[in-house]
Amino acid sequence: MTTPTALATDEARTRLHELTVIDVRTPGEYAGGRLPGALNIPLDQIQRALPDIRHATDRGDVLVVCASGARSQNACKVLAENGVRAATLSGGTGAWAADGHELHRPQSASRATWGMERQVRLAAGVIVLLGLLLGLVVHPAFQLISAGVAGGLVFSALTNTCGMAAMLAKLPHNRPRAADLDNTLAALRNH
């Protein structure tokens, strides 16, 4: 494969016609706007899709995208550990849109799910406030909840991983329907 491990948005746009683009965000995020031709295989479904992604690399280069680039880097690591080479889009769909490139949005999307980063910020904020409130009203030991979230955020920043995002990705509104994932894998096979 000739694709480097990361592509800038302009390079990806010029090569889009020859790339198989896999979007590893949640289905709700994907519905909110995606690269043209991108197929949605959420990060937690990459293992299931390995044979089809491996087959796609026989036909050309694979580009993995997410909102900012962190999840796509994780997906590329998983793929590399399984002998599949893929590149990530530097800065993700956020950088793609910021550079003026078009995001495709389905016309049938009735509501957009918040991006994972926004969901994490809301959940972390609610848990911190709840811990502080319970610490004031019930018992000071509840403030440890807030300290735990703060520690988790620091760990998340240092390791470029997010346990809260992994947990939130398992919520029903962030999960693909089985039929949707099966259709995506069929499209990947026929791509």
N, C-alpha and C positions, 0 to 999 in steps of 0.2 A: 504494500500500500504506500502511496506517495504522499498521503495527507499528513501534515504535521499534527502534533498532539492538540494544538489549538489554532483555530482560524479566526481572523478578524472579520468583522461583519461585512466589509466591502469585498474581501476575498471570497467569503461564503456566498455572497449574493451573485458574484460572477460565475461561481461554480455550481450554483443551486441545481441546475438542470442535470448535472452528473452525479449528484450526491443523493444518498438515501438519508433523509432527515428523520431522526427519532426524537420526539419531545417527551422528556421524562417527568414532566410536571403532572399534577393531578388533573383528572378530566375537566374539572371546573375551571382551573387555570388555563388549560388548553383551549377550552371553549371561549375564553375571554380574548384570545388573539394568539395566532401561531404563525410560524414561518410558512410560506407557500409550500404545499406538498408534504408538510410534516405529518408523521404518524405518531399517535399518542400511545406510548407504552410507559406507564408510570414507573418510577424508579424501583418500587417494591415488586414489580412484575418482570424486571429484566431477566432474572434467572429463568423464568418460564419461557421467555421469548428468545433465549440464547440460540437454539438451533436455527430459528428463522433469521436472526440477526447475522449469525455466522454465514448462512446461505446468501444473505444480501451482500456481504463483503466479497463474495465470489463474483458479483456483477459490478462492483464499484466501491467507492469510498463511502463510509458511514460518518455522518455528523450528528452528534448528540447535543441537544439543547435543553435548557431549562430557563428559569426567570433571570438568574444572575450568573450562572456558570458553576455554582458549587455542586448542585445535584448532578449536573452533567459530568463534572469531573469525577464524582463518585461512581457514576454509571460507567464511565470509561475505565476506571480502575477495576470494577467488577468484570467488565468485558475483557480487559487485558489479562486478568487472572485466569480467564477461561480461553485464552488464545485468540481473542477477537480484538483486532485493532480498530480504534475509532478516534475521531477528533471531537473536541468540544468547541462550542461557539464562545469566543471570549466575550464576557459580559452578558451572555444569554439574550433572551428576547428583549430585555430592558435596553441593552446596548443597541440591538437591532432597530428598535423603534426610535431610540434617541438619535441614531445616525440617519433617520429619515426613510428607512426601508419599510415597506408595507407589511402589516400583519393581517392575515386572513382571519375573519370572524364569521362563524356560521350565522346565516340569516334566521335559523330556527331557534337560536339560543334564547330561552325565555328569561333566564336570570344568570348572571355571572357569579361564580363563587369567588370569594376573596382569594387573592394570592396567598401562598403559604407563608410568606414573610409577614404579611398583615395579620393572618390568623395567629401566628406565633406571638406577635406583639400584643394582640388583644388578650390571648390566654395568659401570657406572662404578666401583663398588667393587672388583670382581674385576680390572679392568684396572689400577687404581691399585695394588692389592696386588701384582699380578703384576709391574708395573714396578718397585716398590720391592724385591721379592724378587730379581728378576733383577739389579737394580742392586747388591745386596749380594753375591750369589753369583757372577754372571758378569762384569759390567762396570758401573761407575758410570753410563755413558751411558744405560743402560736406564731410569734414573730420569726421563729426558726423556719417557718414555711417561706417567708419572704427571703430570708438569707439563703435558703436552698435554691430558690429560683435565681437569685443573683449569682450564686456559685455556678449554676447550670449555664447561665448566659456567658459567664467568663469562660467556662470550659468549652462552650460552643464556639466562641470566637477564637480561642487558641487552637482548637482542633479542626475548625471549619466543618463541623458536623452539628446536627441539631436533633437531640433526642425528642424534644417537644414536637418538632416538625414530623418526625417519624411516627409519633403517636397520633398526631392530628391527621396524618395522611390515611390512617385506618378508619376515620369516621366515614359514614355512608356517603355524605356529599362529596367526599374527596376520592372515592373509589370508583373504578370503572365497572360498568355492568359487565357481566361475563360475556354476553353477546357482543358488546362493543369491543372488548379485547379480542375475542375470537375473530371478529371482522377485521380488526386492525392487523392481526397476525396473518390473516388470509391476504390482505392487501400487501403486506410486506413480502410474502411469498411470491406474489404476482407482480411486484414492482419492477 
